[in-house]
């Protein structure tokens, strides 16, 4: 057994210390999962031996998670100093929080908060799910990189200048930040996106949610004044058991508050909600989003053209360049035998997210204005949304969300399951495809 800094530490024990240094604290089962071991009763039992040894060595401490008798392990102050020396964390180094770029923090910022154990354990579960996706990087030839950091690195205070005499002092404290970097075949960086994560136990009521998202609004205004990038999304992550029967209700509350505070950013920042069991799949979808979307639209276009009765434009992209639209809206414009037209607008909505719905509403505002100016659009009698997805969409936003769109036919909405290439009606009954006019 190697001797490290005058202590006999096995490789397994060192892995435990390193894991707990990064995540700050975890239960036995979380440590088993975090080290990539099989999630079995035997693995949990075997983990107690190195944990108890590290406790005897005064490198670990623990507390009980109420109301259960589960132990929650974290570095003791001695263990914390031991790991800082082992990892060679430089004094006063701020660090980025990514990878091994650790900052030099006092122990009080390392020790997990006792009064928020439930919330914190959910955060550790989120980290474990993200780390599982990170392990796929090697399997996929390095076309992407995923990383995260906790709120010690991303909590920020900022001054938003309103006028020469008025400055708003703001503070933002997300739980975590997730970053996804995408690379081309040559290994050259194409894009980097970041997401601010809020671990959700479902206990925050509307007033607290309003205050939280008001802070986000101020922060986004600050980012824009500083010419800094906005996050791609705000991701709320909850426990599956907590929301087994109330997820739709929770989503309704969040989207209502989002609309009251951040509607002006609805086209720029996505609001997501994922339960822990779906978090890995959500990250994978975000990684493949830019490459999968064109393939799906090409598939739909082929399907439309395969219909012998179709007449019109199988796939027209409303963009700044093609139509003066400040956004992106793929559409099929079908012409009936009497000369009237139906437009099918394609929006991607995966699970619980808002961006596709805000894109649709933004386009409808553009369309209603253009319809009076452009004869081609004037012949379009109704608009039918087509929601395409890889993960079955959650509930649509409140119907009043589209109340100023007289040509929108929500009752005729169509769904397309991209994975299985299946079409569905508004009531999620199987369909043969788009109900093209004749």
N, C-alpha and C positions, 0 to 999 in steps of 0.2 A: 504494500500500500504506500503510495507516494506521500512524502512530507511536504506540505505547502504552508509557508509562513509559520513554521514550528508546530503544525497540526497535521496529524495523520488523516488524510481525506481520500476516500475512494472516488473513482470516477463517477459512480452513481450519486454519491453525496455532493460532489462538486456540481453535477448537473442540477440537483435540487436547489442548491444555493443560488446558482446562476438564474434558474427559472424564477425563483422567488425574488431575486434582486430586480428582475425586469418587471414582473407583474405586481410586486409588493406583497402579495399574500394569496393563499389558496387553500382549499380543503385537500384532504388526501386524494380523493377521486380526481380533482382538478390537476393535481400534481402528476398523477398517473397519466392522464390524458395529455397534459402539457409536455411530458417527456416522450410522448409517442408510443407508450406501452399499450398493450391490449387492455380494454376496459372490462376486467373480470374481477370477481370477488378475490381470487388468488392474488392478482396484481395489487389490489388494495391492501390485503393483509401483509404481503411482502414489503410494501412501502413503509409500514410502521417501523421496521427495524432500522433503516437509515435515518428516519425522522427522529426516532427516540435517541439515537446516538448523537445526532446533531444538537438535540435539546440538552443532553448531558454535557456536551462540549460548550454549552452556552452560546451556540451560534444561531439557534432557533428559539422562538417562543411561540405560544399559541393562546387562543381564547376559544370559548365555546360559542357556536352560532345559535342564538336563541330563535325559536323555542326548542330546537332539537338539541341533541348532545353531540353534534358533529364538531370536530376540532378544526379551527381555522389557523393555519401555520403562517408565520412570517419571520423575517430576520430579526434577531435580537439586535441591540445596539452594537454589541461586540461583533456579531455576524455581519452587520452592515459595514462596519469599518474594515473587517476582514476582506469582504468582497470588493470594496473600493480599492484596497491595496492590491488585491489579486488582479483586478481589471485595469489597474493603473489609471484610475480616474484622477485627472489633474485638479489641484485645488483651484476653486473659483471658476472652473470650466462650466459654461452654461450648457453646452451640448445641444444637439438637435432632437434627441430622443429617438432617432431612427437607428436601427441596427445596434451597433455597439458604441454609438456616440452618446455616452451617458453624461449627464450633468452632475455637478457636485452639489448635492442637496443636504440639508441638515436631516437628522434622523426623524424628526417630527413630520417631515414631508414624505418620508419613506414608509413609516408605519401606517397601515391601513386604518381608516376611521372605524372605531368600534360601534358607533351608533348607527352606521349605515351599512351594516354587514350584508344584508340582503341585496341592496343596490350594488355593493362592491363585488359580490360573488357573481352577479350577472355580468358585470364588466369583465371579470376574469374569463367567464364562459365566452364572451365575445372575442377576447384576445385569442383563446384557444381555437376558435373557429377560423379566425383570420390566419393564424399560424398554419392551420391545415391547408389553406389555399396557397400560402407561401411555398409549401413543400412541392406544389405542382410546377413551380417555375422550372425546375430541372427537367421535368418530364415533357415540357412544351418548348424546349429549345431556347429558353430565355427570351421569349417574345413579350413578356410582361414581368413586372416586379410589383409586389404588394408589400406595404409596410404600414406600421401604426406607431402612434405615440400617445401617452396619456396626458391628463390635464395639467401635470406639472410643467409641461413644455408648451402647452397651447393656451392656457388661461392668459388673458391679456387685458390690460387697461389701456384705454385710448381716449384721445381728446378729439371730438368732432367739432370743427369750427363752423358755426352757423352764420355769424356775421363777425365783424371786427370786434364787437363788444360781447358777443354771446358764444360761449363754448360749452358743449355738453360733455361731461366726464362719464364715460361708459366703461363697462366691464363685461367680458364674455367668458364663461367657464363651461365649455363642452366637456363631456367625459373623456372623449378620445377623438383622434383624427386618423382616418384611413386614407392612404395614398395609393393610387394605381398609376403605374407608368407603362406605356405601350411602346414597343420597338418594332421596326420593320425587319425584313428578312436579313438585312446586313447588320443588324444590331444597333441601328441609329435610332435615337429617341424620337418618337413622333409626338406624343402627347403625355401630359401628366395631369391627373385629376385628383382633387382631394375632397373628402367628405367629412363633415363634422358629425360625431356620433353622440346621441343622447340615450343612455340606458334608461329604460322606462319600466317602472314597477307598477304603473297604473294608478298611483296614489295622488298624483298632481291634478288638482281641479282646474277649472277654466281660468281663474284669476292668476294662478301661478304659471299656467301655460302662456297666458297673455303676456305676463311680465318677461318670461323667458324669450318668447319670440320677438317682443319689442326690443330686447337687447340685441337679438340677431339683426333686426332691421337697422338699428343704429350702427352696428358693426359693419354691415354691408355698405351703408352710406360712407362710413369711414374708409373702407377698402377702396371704394370708387374714387374718393377724393385723393387717395394716395396712389391711384393707378395700379392697384394690386388685384390679382385674380379673385373672383368670387369662388366659393366652393361649388362643386357640381351638385351637391345635395346636402340636406340635413337628414340624417338617418336615425330614426328612433328604433331601438331594438328592445324587444320584450320577451318574457318567458312564455313558452307555449301553454303551460298549465294555467298561468295567470289569465290568459286571454282566450282560453278554449271556447268560451261562450260569449265573450264580450268584445272581441276584436273589432267587429264592425262598428260598434258603439264608440269605442276608443278612437277609431279612425275618423268617425264623423266629428268628434270633438276637436281632434287635431287639425283637420282640414278647415273647420269653421274658424279656428283661431288663426291658422295660416292665412286664410282669406282676409281676416280683419287686420292683420299686421304686415304680411309679406306678399300680398297680391301683386304689387308692382314688380316683384322679383319672380313671379310665377313662371315666366318664360326663360329665366336664367338659372334658377336654382330649383332642383327637384326636392319634394318632400317624400320620404320613403318611410314605410313601417315594415319591419320584418320580425318574425319570431325567431328565436335562436336556432331552431331546427332548419330554418330556410336561409340563414345568413350566408353560408358558403355558396349556395346556388345563386343568391343575389349578387355576390361579388363576381362570380364567374360570368353572369350575364353582363355586368358592367364592363368586364374585360373584353367580351366578344361583341359588345353592342355595335360598334362602328363597322365591324366586318360582316355581321349577320344581317343587319337591316337592309342593305342593298340586295342581298340574295333573296330575302323574303319578298321584297317588292318586285323583283324580276319574276319570281315564281307566280305571284298574283297576276302580273301583266300577261304571262303566258296562259294562265287559266282564263282570263278574260278573252284573249284573242282566239282561244280554242272554241269559243261559242260561235257557231255560224251565223247567229242572228245579231251579233254585236255590231254596232255602228258607232263610231266616235273615236275618242282618244283613250287608249288603254292605260296609259300612265303619263300624266302631266305633273311636273314638279313646280309648284308655286314657290318661287324664291325671289330674292331681290333682283337677280339678273333676268329671270324669265318673265316676271309679272309685277315687279315693283313691290313684292311682299316681303316684309322684314321678318322672315321666319322660314320654316321649311314645312310644306304641306304637299305630300304626294296625293294624287287624285286620279280617279277614272271619270271621264265625262262621257256618258252614254246618251245616244240620241234615239228617241222613239220614232216610229213611222209618221207620227203627226208633227214632227219637227221640234217637240219639246225635249228638254234635256234633264237628266238626273246626274248629280255629281256625288260620287262616293269619295269621302275623305278618309285617308288612312292615318290612324294614330296608334302609336305603340304604347300599351299600358301593361306593365308586368306587375301583378300583385297589387300591393297598396302603394301607389305613387300618384303624384299630381301633374307632372310635366305634360303628359299627353293631353289631358283635359284642358290645361291652360293654353296649349298650342292650338287646340281646336277652337276654343273661344276667341282667341286672338285672330285666328284666320276668319272666323265668321264675321267679326267686326269689319275686317278688311273687305270681305266679300260683299256685305250689305252696302258699303260705300261704292265699291267698284261696279256693282250691278246696275247702278243708275247711270254710270258713265260709259260702260262697255256693252255693246249690243250682244256680244257673244255670251257674256255672263247673264244678260237679261233674259235669255231663253231658258236658263236653268230654273226649273220650277221647284225643286226640292233638293236638299242635301241629306244624304244618309251616311252617318259615321260608320266606319269599319275599324274595329279595334283588333289589332293583331298582337299576339302575345306568345311568350315562352312559358310564362307562369300565369295561371288563371287570374284575371283582374279581380281586385276587390270591388266593393260597391262604387258606382259612379258618384261623383260629387253631387250635391243637392241639385235637383232639377232647376231651381231658380238661378243656378249658375249660368244657364244658357237662356234666360228669359227674354233677352233682346235679340233673339235669332229666329225670326218667323219662318225661315225656310228649312230649319233643321227638323228632321223627323227622328226623334229619339226612339219612338215606338217601333221604328223599322231597323234599328241598329243591328249590325252584323258583326260576328266575332270570327276570327281566324286563328286557330291553334297552329302555330308555326312548327312545333315539334312533330305533330301528327298529321299536319296538312289537312285539317278538318274544318269545315265551316259550321257555324251555329247561328241560330236566330237570337232575337233579343231575350227569349226565355231559355236560352241555352239548349234548344232542341236541334238535332243535326239537320243540316241543310245541304243542298247540292252545290251551292256556290252563291255568287252575287245574284240577286233577283233582277237581272237586266231587263230593261223595257223592250217591248216589241213594237 
